[in-house]
């Protein structure tokens, strides 16, 4: 009888903990989901994007939200939305380097041990790929790769 009570209390406690953790996780991602939803709406209206492929939340000098997708002609476009109130704009993806090309440019430097994250955003109102990587000596490095030329910019940050 005592074992049943203990098992019942343990089960209720585990369910309560699971519900609380789920609620915390849901609330903690609500800003991300809301921001992404707004960015997708802008991308569909401004860029006439029908199919969304990627969403990037870039935080360097200021936040930029970028949507990569395709229009009804299957042409890949990028809609970049600065959070600072400046006007959003559309870039044709074939006018710049791909995410893979940006990663390859960083890997050519032979300083990188592991790529951690890739993001697309604006620095000085110019589109860049930010590649976050771990260097061979264990430091965290933030590379900025110019979207149009594929060159690594000089203001790479090493931590």
Phi and psi in radians as a Rosetta constraint file:
Dihedral C 1 N 2 CA 2 C 2 CIRCULARHARMONIC -1.134 0.35
Dihedral N 2 CA 2 C 2 N 3 CIRCULARHARMONIC -0.647 0.35
Dihedral C 2 N 3 CA 3 C 3 CIRCULARHARMONIC -1.144 0.35
Dihedral N 3 CA 3 C 3 N 4 CIRCULARHARMONIC -0.668 0.35
Dihedral C 3 N 4 CA 4 C 4 CIRCULARHARMONIC -1.120 0.35
Dihedral N 4 CA 4 C 4 N 5 CIRCULARHARMONIC -0.734 0.35
Dihedral C 4 N 5 CA 5 C 5 CIRCULARHARMONIC -1.102 0.35
Dihedral N 5 CA 5 C 5 N 6 CIRCULARHARMONIC -0.774 0.35
Dihedral C 5 N 6 CA 6 C 6 CIRCULARHARMONIC -1.094 0.35
Dihedral N 6 CA 6 C 6 N 7 CIRCULARHARMONIC -0.774 0.35
Dihedral C 6 N 7 CA 7 C 7 CIRCULARHARMONIC -1.103 0.35
Dihedral N 7 CA 7 C 7 N 8 CIRCULARHARMONIC -0.703 0.35
Dihedral C 7 N 8 CA 8 C 8 CIRCULARHARMONIC -1.121 0.35
Dihedral N 8 CA 8 C 8 N 9 CIRCULARHARMONIC -0.796 0.35
Dihedral C 8 N 9 CA 9 C 9 CIRCULARHARMONIC -1.151 0.35
Dihedral N 9 CA 9 C 9 N 10 CIRCULARHARMONIC -0.693 0.35
Dihedral C 9 N 10 CA 10 C 10 CIRCULARHARMONIC -1.106 0.35
Dihedral N 10 CA 10 C 10 N 11 CIRCULARHARMONIC -0.750 0.35
Dihedral C 10 N 11 CA 11 C 11 CIRCULARHARMONIC -1.102 0.35
Dihedral N 11 CA 11 C 11 N 12 CIRCULARHARMONIC -0.792 0.35
Dihedral C 11 N 12 CA 12 C 12 CIRCULARHARMONIC -1.104 0.35
Dihedral N 12 CA 12 C 12 N 13 CIRCULARHARMONIC -0.723 0.35
Dihedral C 12 N 13 CA 13 C 13 CIRCULARHARMONIC -1.103 0.35
Dihedral N 13 CA 13 C 13 N 14 CIRCULARHARMONIC -0.776 0.35
Dihedral C 13 N 14 CA 14 C 14 CIRCULARHARMONIC -1.125 0.35
Dihedral N 14 CA 14 C 14 N 15 CIRCULARHARMONIC -0.697 0.35
Dihedral C 14 N 15 CA 15 C 15 CIRCULARHARMONIC -1.125 0.35
Dihedral N 15 CA 15 C 15 N 16 CIRCULARHARMONIC -0.750 0.35
Dihedral C 15 N 16 CA 16 C 16 CIRCULARHARMONIC -1.088 0.35
Dihedral N 16 CA 16 C 16 N 17 CIRCULARHARMONIC -0.773 0.35
Dihedral C 16 N 17 CA 17 C 17 CIRCULARHARMONIC -1.081 0.35
Dihedral N 17 CA 17 C 17 N 18 CIRCULARHARMONIC -0.739 0.35
Dihedral C 17 N 18 CA 18 C 18 CIRCULARHARMONIC -1.080 0.35
Dihedral N 18 CA 18 C 18 N 19 CIRCULARHARMONIC -0.759 0.35
Dihedral C 18 N 19 CA 19 C 19 CIRCULARHARMONIC -1.130 0.35
Dihedral N 19 CA 19 C 19 N 20 CIRCULARHARMONIC -0.755 0.35
Dihedral C 19 N 20 CA 20 C 20 CIRCULARHARMONIC -1.127 0.35
Dihedral N 20 CA 20 C 20 N 21 CIRCULARHARMONIC -0.790 0.35
Dihedral C 20 N 21 CA 21 C 21 CIRCULARHARMONIC -1.105 0.35
Dihedral N 21 CA 21 C 21 N 22 CIRCULARHARMONIC -0.721 0.35
Dihedral C 21 N 22 CA 22 C 22 CIRCULARHARMONIC -1.081 0.35
Dihedral N 22 CA 22 C 22 N 23 CIRCULARHARMONIC -0.740 0.35
Dihedral C 22 N 23 CA 23 C 23 CIRCULARHARMONIC -1.122 0.35
Dihedral N 23 CA 23 C 23 N 24 CIRCULARHARMONIC -0.723 0.35
Dihedral C 23 N 24 CA 24 C 24 CIRCULARHARMONIC -1.123 0.35
Dihedral N 24 CA 24 C 24 N 25 CIRCULARHARMONIC -0.780 0.35
Dihedral C 24 N 25 CA 25 C 25 CIRCULARHARMONIC -1.115 0.35
Dihedral N 25 CA 25 C 25 N 26 CIRCULARHARMONIC -0.707 0.35
Dihedral C 25 N 26 CA 26 C 26 CIRCULARHARMONIC -1.103 0.35
Dihedral N 26 CA 26 C 26 N 27 CIRCULARHARMONIC -0.797 0.35
Dihedral C 26 N 27 CA 27 C 27 CIRCULARHARMONIC -1.155 0.35
Dihedral N 27 CA 27 C 27 N 28 CIRCULARHARMONIC -0.661 0.35
Dihedral C 27 N 28 CA 28 C 28 CIRCULARHARMONIC -1.199 0.35
Dihedral N 28 CA 28 C 28 N 29 CIRCULARHARMONIC -0.388 0.35
Dihedral C 28 N 29 CA 29 C 29 CIRCULARHARMONIC -1.757 0.35
Dihedral N 29 CA 29 C 29 N 30 CIRCULARHARMONIC 0.036 0.35
Dihedral C 29 N 30 CA 30 C 30 CIRCULARHARMONIC -1.142 0.35
Dihedral N 30 CA 30 C 30 N 31 CIRCULARHARMONIC -0.651 0.35
Dihedral C 30 N 31 CA 31 C 31 CIRCULARHARMONIC -1.111 0.35
Dihedral N 31 CA 31 C 31 N 32 CIRCULARHARMONIC -0.772 0.35
Dihedral C 31 N 32 CA 32 C 32 CIRCULARHARMONIC -1.045 0.35
Dihedral N 32 CA 32 C 32 N 33 CIRCULARHARMONIC -0.853 0.35
Dihedral C 32 N 33 CA 33 C 33 CIRCULARHARMONIC -1.087 0.35
Dihedral N 33 CA 33 C 33 N 34 CIRCULARHARMONIC -0.748 0.35
Dihedral C 33 N 34 CA 34 C 34 CIRCULARHARMONIC -1.132 0.35
Dihedral N 34 CA 34 C 34 N 35 CIRCULARHARMONIC -0.781 0.35
Dihedral C 34 N 35 CA 35 C 35 CIRCULARHARMONIC -1.112 0.35
Dihedral N 35 CA 35 C 35 N 36 CIRCULARHARMONIC -0.777 0.35
Dihedral C 35 N 36 CA 36 C 36 CIRCULARHARMONIC -1.073 0.35
Dihedral N 36 CA 36 C 36 N 37 CIRCULARHARMONIC -0.741 0.35
Dihedral C 36 N 37 CA 37 C 37 CIRCULARHARMONIC -1.060 0.35
Dihedral N 37 CA 37 C 37 N 38 CIRCULARHARMONIC -0.768 0.35
Dihedral C 37 N 38 CA 38 C 38 CIRCULARHARMONIC -1.131 0.35
Dihedral N 38 CA 38 C 38 N 39 CIRCULARHARMONIC -0.738 0.35
Dihedral C 38 N 39 CA 39 C 39 CIRCULARHARMONIC -1.120 0.35
Dihedral N 39 CA 39 C 39 N 40 CIRCULARHARMONIC -0.709 0.35
Dihedral C 39 N 40 CA 40 C 40 CIRCULARHARMONIC -1.096 0.35
Dihedral N 40 CA 40 C 40 N 41 CIRCULARHARMONIC -0.728 0.35
Dihedral C 40 N 41 CA 41 C 41 CIRCULARHARMONIC -1.067 0.35
Dihedral N 41 CA 41 C 41 N 42 CIRCULARHARMONIC -0.789 0.35
Dihedral C 41 N 42 CA 42 C 42 CIRCULARHARMONIC -1.095 0.35
Dihedral N 42 CA 42 C 42 N 43 CIRCULARHARMONIC -0.763 0.35
Dihedral C 42 N 43 CA 43 C 43 CIRCULARHARMONIC -1.087 0.35
Dihedral N 43 CA 43 C 43 N 44 CIRCULARHARMONIC -0.700 0.35
Dihedral C 43 N 44 CA 44 C 44 CIRCULARHARMONIC -1.167 0.35
Dihedral N 44 CA 44 C 44 N 45 CIRCULARHARMONIC -0.706 0.35
Dihedral C 44 N 45 CA 45 C 45 CIRCULARHARMONIC -1.316 0.35
Dihedral N 45 CA 45 C 45 N 46 CIRCULARHARMONIC -0.799 0.35
Dihedral C 45 N 46 CA 46 C 46 CIRCULARHARMONIC -1.416 0.35
Dihedral N 46 CA 46 C 46 N 47 CIRCULARHARMONIC -0.781 0.35
Dihedral C 46 N 47 CA 47 C 47 CIRCULARHARMONIC -1.706 0.35
Dihedral N 47 CA 47 C 47 N 48 CIRCULARHARMONIC -0.043 0.35
Dihedral C 47 N 48 CA 48 C 48 CIRCULARHARMONIC 0.943 0.35
Dihedral N 48 CA 48 C 48 N 49 CIRCULARHARMONIC 0.690 0.35
Dihedral C 48 N 49 CA 49 C 49 CIRCULARHARMONIC -1.454 0.35
Dihedral N 49 CA 49 C 49 N 50 CIRCULARHARMONIC 2.233 0.35
Dihedral C 49 N 50 CA 50 C 50 CIRCULARHARMONIC -1.714 0.35
Dihedral N 50 CA 50 C 50 N 51 CIRCULARHARMONIC -0.618 0.35
Dihedral C 50 N 51 CA 51 C 51 CIRCULARHARMONIC -2.109 0.35
Dihedral N 51 CA 51 C 51 N 52 CIRCULARHARMONIC 2.116 0.35
Dihedral C 51 N 52 CA 52 C 52 CIRCULARHARMONIC -1.566 0.35
Dihedral N 52 CA 52 C 52 N 53 CIRCULARHARMONIC 2.222 0.35
Dihedral C 52 N 53 CA 53 C 53 CIRCULARHARMONIC -1.782 0.35
Dihedral N 53 CA 53 C 53 N 54 CIRCULARHARMONIC -0.721 0.35
Dihedral C 53 N 54 CA 54 C 54 CIRCULARHARMONIC -2.537 0.35
Dihedral N 54 CA 54 C 54 N 55 CIRCULARHARMONIC 2.635 0.35
Dihedral C 54 N 55 CA 55 C 55 CIRCULARHARMONIC -2.254 0.35
Dihedral N 55 CA 55 C 55 N 56 CIRCULARHARMONIC 2.222 0.35
Dihedral C 55 N 56 CA 56 C 56 CIRCULARHARMONIC -2.089 0.35
Dihedral N 56 CA 56 C 56 N 57 CIRCULARHARMONIC 2.341 0.35
Dihedral C 56 N 57 CA 57 C 57 CIRCULARHARMONIC -1.961 0.35
Dihedral N 57 CA 57 C 57 N 58 CIRCULARHARMONIC 1.823 0.35
Dihedral C 57 N 58 CA 58 C 58 CIRCULARHARMONIC -1.757 0.35
Dihedral N 58 CA 58 C 58 N 59 CIRCULARHARMONIC 2.237 0.35
Dihedral C 58 N 59 CA 59 C 59 CIRCULARHARMONIC -2.245 0.35
Dihedral N 59 CA 59 C 59 N 60 CIRCULARHARMONIC 1.645 0.35
Dihedral C 59 N 60 CA 60 C 60 CIRCULARHARMONIC -2.146 0.35
Dihedral N 60 CA 60 C 60 N 61 CIRCULARHARMONIC -1.721 0.35
Dihedral C 60 N 61 CA 61 C 61 CIRCULARHARMONIC -1.243 0.35
Dihedral N 61 CA 61 C 61 N 62 CIRCULARHARMONIC -0.671 0.35
Dihedral C 61 N 62 CA 62 C 62 CIRCULARHARMONIC -2.717 0.35
Dihedral N 62 CA 62 C 62 N 63 CIRCULARHARMONIC 2.905 0.35
Dihedral C 62 N 63 CA 63 C 63 CIRCULARHARMONIC -1.287 0.35
Dihedral N 63 CA 63 C 63 N 64 CIRCULARHARMONIC 2.410 0.35
Dihedral C 63 N 64 CA 64 C 64 CIRCULARHARMONIC -2.302 0.35
Dihedral N 64 CA 64 C 64 N 65 CIRCULARHARMONIC 2.382 0.35
Dihedral C 64 N 65 CA 65 C 65 CIRCULARHARMONIC -1.956 0.35
Dihedral N 65 CA 65 C 65 N 66 CIRCULARHARMONIC 2.177 0.35
Dihedral C 65 N 66 CA 66 C 66 CIRCULARHARMONIC -2.129 0.35
Dihedral N 66 CA 66 C 66 N 67 CIRCULARHARMONIC 2.332 0.35
Dihedral C 66 N 67 CA 67 C 67 CIRCULARHARMONIC -2.013 0.35
Dihedral N 67 CA 67 C 67 N 68 CIRCULARHARMONIC 2.219 0.35
Dihedral C 67 N 68 CA 68 C 68 CIRCULARHARMONIC -1.909 0.35
Dihedral N 68 CA 68 C 68 N 69 CIRCULARHARMONIC 2.258 0.35
Dihedral C 68 N 69 CA 69 C 69 CIRCULARHARMONIC -2.867 0.35
Dihedral N 69 CA 69 C 69 N 70 CIRCULARHARMONIC -2.996 0.35
Dihedral C 69 N 70 CA 70 C 70 CIRCULARHARMONIC -2.205 0.35
Dihedral N 70 CA 70 C 70 N 71 CIRCULARHARMONIC 2.524 0.35
Dihedral C 70 N 71 CA 71 C 71 CIRCULARHARMONIC -1.548 0.35
Dihedral N 71 CA 71 C 71 N 72 CIRCULARHARMONIC -3.039 0.35
Dihedral C 71 N 72 CA 72 C 72 CIRCULARHARMONIC -1.241 0.35
Dihedral N 72 CA 72 C 72 N 73 CIRCULARHARMONIC -0.152 0.35
Dihedral C 72 N 73 CA 73 C 73 CIRCULARHARMONIC -1.684 0.35
Dihedral N 73 CA 73 C 73 N 74 CIRCULARHARMONIC 0.154 0.35
Dihedral C 73 N 74 CA 74 C 74 CIRCULARHARMONIC 1.127 0.35
Dihedral N 74 CA 74 C 74 N 75 CIRCULARHARMONIC 0.433 0.35
Dihedral C 74 N 75 CA 75 C 75 CIRCULARHARMONIC -1.559 0.35
Dihedral N 75 CA 75 C 75 N 76 CIRCULARHARMONIC 2.241 0.35
Dihedral C 75 N 76 CA 76 C 76 CIRCULARHARMONIC -1.384 0.35
Dihedral N 76 CA 76 C 76 N 77 CIRCULARHARMONIC 2.259 0.35
Dihedral C 76 N 77 CA 77 C 77 CIRCULARHARMONIC -2.271 0.35
Dihedral N 77 CA 77 C 77 N 78 CIRCULARHARMONIC 2.749 0.35
Dihedral C 77 N 78 CA 78 C 78 CIRCULARHARMONIC -2.174 0.35
Dihedral N 78 CA 78 C 78 N 79 CIRCULARHARMONIC 2.218 0.35
Dihedral C 78 N 79 CA 79 C 79 CIRCULARHARMONIC -1.873 0.35
Dihedral N 79 CA 79 C 79 N 80 CIRCULARHARMONIC 2.118 0.35
Dihedral C 79 N 80 CA 80 C 80 CIRCULARHARMONIC -1.890 0.35
Dihedral N 80 CA 80 C 80 N 81 CIRCULARHARMONIC 2.225 0.35
Dihedral C 80 N 81 CA 81 C 81 CIRCULARHARMONIC -2.132 0.35
Dihedral N 81 CA 81 C 81 N 82 CIRCULARHARMONIC 1.797 0.35
Dihedral C 81 N 82 CA 82 C 82 CIRCULARHARMONIC -1.265 0.35
Dihedral N 82 CA 82 C 82 N 83 CIRCULARHARMONIC 2.387 0.35
Dihedral C 82 N 83 CA 83 C 83 CIRCULARHARMONIC -1.300 0.35
Dihedral N 83 CA 83 C 83 N 84 CIRCULARHARMONIC -0.352 0.35
Dihedral C 83 N 84 CA 84 C 84 CIRCULARHARMONIC -1.280 0.35
Dihedral N 84 CA 84 C 84 N 85 CIRCULARHARMONIC 0.073 0.35
Dihedral C 84 N 85 CA 85 C 85 CIRCULARHARMONIC 1.692 0.35
Dihedral N 85 CA 85 C 85 N 86 CIRCULARHARMONIC -0.145 0.35
Dihedral C 85 N 86 CA 86 C 86 CIRCULARHARMONIC -1.150 0.35
Dihedral N 86 CA 86 C 86 N 87 CIRCULARHARMONIC 2.777 0.35
Dihedral C 86 N 87 CA 87 C 87 CIRCULARHARMONIC -1.212 0.35
Dihedral N 87 CA 87 C 87 N 88 CIRCULARHARMONIC 2.399 0.35
Dihedral C 87 N 88 CA 88 C 88 CIRCULARHARMONIC -1.230 0.35
Dihedral N 88 CA 88 C 88 N 89 CIRCULARHARMONIC 2.712 0.35
Dihedral C 88 N 89 CA 89 C 89 CIRCULARHARMONIC -2.569 0.35
Dihedral N 89 CA 89 C 89 N 90 CIRCULARHARMONIC 2.851 0.35
Dihedral C 89 N 90 CA 90 C 90 CIRCULARHARMONIC -1.933 0.35
Dihedral N 90 CA 90 C 90 N 91 CIRCULARHARMONIC 2.392 0.35
Dihedral C 90 N 91 CA 91 C 91 CIRCULARHARMONIC -2.146 0.35
Dihedral N 91 CA 91 C 91 N 92 CIRCULARHARMONIC 2.392 0.35
Dihedral C 91 N 92 CA 92 C 92 CIRCULARHARMONIC -1.385 0.35
Dihedral N 92 CA 92 C 92 N 93 CIRCULARHARMONIC 2.184 0.35
Dihedral C 92 N 93 CA 93 C 93 CIRCULARHARMONIC -1.022 0.35
Dihedral N 93 CA 93 C 93 N 94 CIRCULARHARMONIC -0.560 0.35
Dihedral C 93 N 94 CA 94 C 94 CIRCULARHARMONIC -1.260 0.35
Dihedral N 94 CA 94 C 94 N 95 CIRCULARHARMONIC -0.069 0.35
Dihedral C 94 N 95 CA 95 C 95 CIRCULARHARMONIC -1.486 0.35
Dihedral N 95 CA 95 C 95 N 96 CIRCULARHARMONIC -0.139 0.35
Dihedral C 95 N 96 CA 96 C 96 CIRCULARHARMONIC -2.385 0.35
Dihedral N 96 CA 96 C 96 N 97 CIRCULARHARMONIC -2.999 0.35
Dihedral C 96 N 97 CA 97 C 97 CIRCULARHARMONIC -1.524 0.35
Dihedral N 97 CA 97 C 97 N 98 CIRCULARHARMONIC 2.647 0.35
Dihedral C 97 N 98 CA 98 C 98 CIRCULARHARMONIC -1.395 0.35
Dihedral N 98 CA 98 C 98 N 99 CIRCULARHARMONIC 2.960 0.35
Dihedral C 98 N 99 CA 99 C 99 CIRCULARHARMONIC -1.023 0.35
Dihedral N 99 CA 99 C 99 N 100 CIRCULARHARMONIC -0.752 0.35
Dihedral C 99 N 100 CA 100 C 100 CIRCULARHARMONIC -1.097 0.35
Dihedral N 100 CA 100 C 100 N 101 CIRCULARHARMONIC -0.697 0.35
Dihedral C 100 N 101 CA 101 C 101 CIRCULARHARMONIC -1.123 0.35
Dihedral N 101 CA 101 C 101 N 102 CIRCULARHARMONIC -0.671 0.35
Dihedral C 101 N 102 CA 102 C 102 CIRCULARHARMONIC -1.135 0.35
Dihedral N 102 CA 102 C 102 N 103 CIRCULARHARMONIC -0.727 0.35
Dihedral C 102 N 103 CA 103 C 103 CIRCULARHARMONIC -1.102 0.35
Dihedral N 103 CA 103 C 103 N 104 CIRCULARHARMONIC -0.756 0.35
Dihedral C 103 N 104 CA 104 C 104 CIRCULARHARMONIC -1.051 0.35
Dihedral N 104 CA 104 C 104 N 105 CIRCULARHARMONIC -0.669 0.35
Dihedral C 104 N 105 CA 105 C 105 CIRCULARHARMONIC -1.090 0.35
Dihedral N 105 CA 105 C 105 N 106 CIRCULARHARMONIC -0.694 0.35
Dihedral C 105 N 106 CA 106 C 106 CIRCULARHARMONIC -1.213 0.35
Dihedral N 106 CA 106 C 106 N 107 CIRCULARHARMONIC -0.752 0.35
Dihedral C 106 N 107 CA 107 C 107 CIRCULARHARMONIC -1.150 0.35
Dihedral N 107 CA 107 C 107 N 108 CIRCULARHARMONIC -0.474 0.35
Dihedral C 107 N 108 CA 108 C 108 CIRCULARHARMONIC -1.099 0.35
Dihedral N 108 CA 108 C 108 N 109 CIRCULARHARMONIC -0.415 0.35
Dihedral C 108 N 109 CA 109 C 109 CIRCULARHARMONIC -1.245 0.35
Dihedral N 109 CA 109 C 109 N 110 CIRCULARHARMONIC -0.224 0.35
Dihedral C 109 N 110 CA 110 C 110 CIRCULARHARMONIC 0.968 0.35
Dihedral N 110 CA 110 C 110 N 111 CIRCULARHARMONIC 0.514 0.35
Dihedral C 110 N 111 CA 111 C 111 CIRCULARHARMONIC -1.899 0.35
Dihedral N 111 CA 111 C 111 N 112 CIRCULARHARMONIC -0.191 0.35
Dihedral C 111 N 112 CA 112 C 112 CIRCULARHARMONIC -1.711 0.35
Dihedral N 112 CA 112 C 112 N 113 CIRCULARHARMONIC 2.326 0.35
Dihedral C 112 N 113 CA 113 C 113 CIRCULARHARMONIC -1.618 0.35
Dihedral N 113 CA 113 C 113 N 114 CIRCULARHARMONIC -0.773 0.35
Dihedral C 113 N 114 CA 114 C 114 CIRCULARHARMONIC -2.651 0.35
Dihedral N 114 CA 114 C 114 N 115 CIRCULARHARMONIC 2.349 0.35
Dihedral C 114 N 115 CA 115 C 115 CIRCULARHARMONIC -1.419 0.35
Dihedral N 115 CA 115 C 115 N 116 CIRCULARHARMONIC 2.232 0.35
Dihedral C 115 N 116 CA 116 C 116 CIRCULARHARMONIC -1.761 0.35
Dihedral N 116 CA 116 C 116 N 117 CIRCULARHARMONIC -0.700 0.35
Dihedral C 116 N 117 CA 117 C 117 CIRCULARHARMONIC -2.769 0.35
Dihedral N 117 CA 117 C 117 N 118 CIRCULARHARMONIC 2.599 0.35
Dihedral C 117 N 118 CA 118 C 118 CIRCULARHARMONIC -2.258 0.35
Dihedral N 118 CA 118 C 118 N 119 CIRCULARHARMONIC 2.385 0.35
Dihedral C 118 N 119 CA 119 C 119 CIRCULARHARMONIC -2.491 0.35
Dihedral N 119 CA 119 C 119 N 120 CIRCULARHARMONIC 2.724 0.35
Dihedral C 119 N 120 CA 120 C 120 CIRCULARHARMONIC -2.085 0.35
Dihedral N 120 CA 120 C 120 N 121 CIRCULARHARMONIC 2.237 0.35
Dihedral C 120 N 121 CA 121 C 121 CIRCULARHARMONIC -2.810 0.35
Dihedral N 121 CA 121 C 121 N 122 CIRCULARHARMONIC -2.848 0.35
Dihedral C 121 N 122 CA 122 C 122 CIRCULARHARMONIC -2.060 0.35
Dihedral N 122 CA 122 C 122 N 123 CIRCULARHARMONIC 2.344 0.35
Dihedral C 122 N 123 CA 123 C 123 CIRCULARHARMONIC -2.269 0.35
Dihedral N 123 CA 123 C 123 N 124 CIRCULARHARMONIC 2.168 0.35
Dihedral C 123 N 124 CA 124 C 124 CIRCULARHARMONIC 0.948 0.35
Dihedral N 124 CA 124 C 124 N 125 CIRCULARHARMONIC 0.695 0.35
Dihedral C 124 N 125 CA 125 C 125 CIRCULARHARMONIC 1.095 0.35
Dihedral N 125 CA 125 C 125 N 126 CIRCULARHARMONIC 0.362 0.35
Dihedral C 125 N 126 CA 126 C 126 CIRCULARHARMONIC -2.107 0.35
Dihedral N 126 CA 126 C 126 N 127 CIRCULARHARMONIC 2.411 0.35
Dihedral C 126 N 127 CA 127 C 127 CIRCULARHARMONIC -1.233 0.35
Dihedral N 127 CA 127 C 127 N 128 CIRCULARHARMONIC 2.376 0.35
Dihedral C 127 N 128 CA 128 C 128 CIRCULARHARMONIC -2.465 0.35
Dihedral N 128 CA 128 C 128 N 129 CIRCULARHARMONIC 2.686 0.35
Dihedral C 128 N 129 CA 129 C 129 CIRCULARHARMONIC -1.658 0.35
Dihedral N 129 CA 129 C 129 N 130 CIRCULARHARMONIC 2.286 0.35
Dihedral C 129 N 130 CA 130 C 130 CIRCULARHARMONIC -1.842 0.35
Dihedral N 130 CA 130 C 130 N 131 CIRCULARHARMONIC 2.104 0.35
Dihedral C 130 N 131 CA 131 C 131 CIRCULARHARMONIC -1.900 0.35
Dihedral N 131 CA 131 C 131 N 132 CIRCULARHARMONIC 2.043 0.35
Dihedral C 131 N 132 CA 132 C 132 CIRCULARHARMONIC -1.684 0.35
Dihedral N 132 CA 132 C 132 N 133 CIRCULARHARMONIC 2.232 0.35
Dihedral C 132 N 133 CA 133 C 133 CIRCULARHARMONIC -2.503 0.35
Dihedral N 133 CA 133 C 133 N 134 CIRCULARHARMONIC 2.820 0.35
Dihedral C 133 N 134 CA 134 C 134 CIRCULARHARMONIC -1.731 0.35
Dihedral N 134 CA 134 C 134 N 135 CIRCULARHARMONIC 2.253 0.35
Dihedral C 134 N 135 CA 135 C 135 CIRCULARHARMONIC -1.385 0.35
Dihedral N 135 CA 135 C 135 N 136 CIRCULARHARMONIC 2.929 0.35
Dihedral C 135 N 136 CA 136 C 136 CIRCULARHARMONIC -1.107 0.35
Dihedral N 136 CA 136 C 136 N 137 CIRCULARHARMONIC -0.416 0.35
Dihedral C 136 N 137 CA 137 C 137 CIRCULARHARMONIC -1.684 0.35
Dihedral N 137 CA 137 C 137 N 138 CIRCULARHARMONIC 0.220 0.35
Dihedral C 137 N 138 CA 138 C 138 CIRCULARHARMONIC 1.590 0.35
Dihedral N 138 CA 138 C 138 N 139 CIRCULARHARMONIC 0.019 0.35
Dihedral C 138 N 139 CA 139 C 139 CIRCULARHARMONIC -1.441 0.35
Dihedral N 139 CA 139 C 139 N 140 CIRCULARHARMONIC 2.685 0.35
Dihedral C 139 N 140 CA 140 C 140 CIRCULARHARMONIC -1.539 0.35
Dihedral N 140 CA 140 C 140 N 141 CIRCULARHARMONIC 2.243 0.35
Dihedral C 140 N 141 CA 141 C 141 CIRCULARHARMONIC -2.196 0.35
Dihedral N 141 CA 141 C 141 N 142 CIRCULARHARMONIC 2.355 0.35
Dihedral C 141 N 142 CA 142 C 142 CIRCULARHARMONIC -1.948 0.35
Dihedral N 142 CA 142 C 142 N 143 CIRCULARHARMONIC 1.898 0.35
Dihedral C 142 N 143 CA 143 C 143 CIRCULARHARMONIC -1.672 0.35
Dihedral N 143 CA 143 C 143 N 144 CIRCULARHARMONIC 2.428 0.35
Dihedral C 143 N 144 CA 144 C 144 CIRCULARHARMONIC -1.902 0.35
Dihedral N 144 CA 144 C 144 N 145 CIRCULARHARMONIC 2.134 0.35
Dihedral C 144 N 145 CA 145 C 145 CIRCULARHARMONIC -1.973 0.35
Dihedral N 145 CA 145 C 145 N 146 CIRCULARHARMONIC 2.123 0.35
Dihedral C 145 N 146 CA 146 C 146 CIRCULARHARMONIC -1.014 0.35
Dihedral N 146 CA 146 C 146 N 147 CIRCULARHARMONIC 2.239 0.35
Dihedral C 146 N 147 CA 147 C 147 CIRCULARHARMONIC -1.088 0.35
Dihedral N 147 CA 147 C 147 N 148 CIRCULARHARMONIC -0.689 0.35
Dihedral C 147 N 148 CA 148 C 148 CIRCULARHARMONIC -1.426 0.35
Dihedral N 148 CA 148 C 148 N 149 CIRCULARHARMONIC -0.727 0.35
Dihedral C 148 N 149 CA 149 C 149 CIRCULARHARMONIC -1.675 0.35
Dihedral N 149 CA 149 C 149 N 150 CIRCULARHARMONIC -0.420 0.35
Dihedral C 149 N 150 CA 150 C 150 CIRCULARHARMONIC 1.402 0.35
Dihedral N 150 CA 150 C 150 N 151 CIRCULARHARMONIC 0.116 0.35
Dihedral C 150 N 151 CA 151 C 151 CIRCULARHARMONIC -1.501 0.35
Dihedral N 151 CA 151 C 151 N 152 CIRCULARHARMONIC 2.530 0.35
Dihedral C 151 N 152 CA 152 C 152 CIRCULARHARMONIC -1.338 0.35
Dihedral N 152 CA 152 C 152 N 153 CIRCULARHARMONIC 2.224 0.35
Dihedral C 152 N 153 CA 153 C 153 CIRCULARHARMONIC -1.344 0.35
Dihedral N 153 CA 153 C 153 N 154 CIRCULARHARMONIC 2.766 0.35
Dihedral C 153 N 154 CA 154 C 154 CIRCULARHARMONIC -1.245 0.35
Dihedral N 154 CA 154 C 154 N 155 CIRCULARHARMONIC -0.434 0.35
Dihedral C 154 N 155 CA 155 C 155 CIRCULARHARMONIC -1.526 0.35
Dihedral N 155 CA 155 C 155 N 156 CIRCULARHARMONIC 0.752 0.35
Dihedral C 155 N 156 CA 156 C 156 CIRCULARHARMONIC -1.187 0.35
Dihedral N 156 CA 156 C 156 N 157 CIRCULARHARMONIC 2.432 0.35
Dihedral C 156 N 157 CA 157 C 157 CIRCULARHARMONIC -1.879 0.35
Dihedral N 157 CA 157 C 157 N 158 CIRCULARHARMONIC 2.219 0.35
Dihedral C 157 N 158 CA 158 C 158 CIRCULARHARMONIC -2.019 0.35
Dihedral N 158 CA 158 C 158 N 159 CIRCULARHARMONIC 2.298 0.35
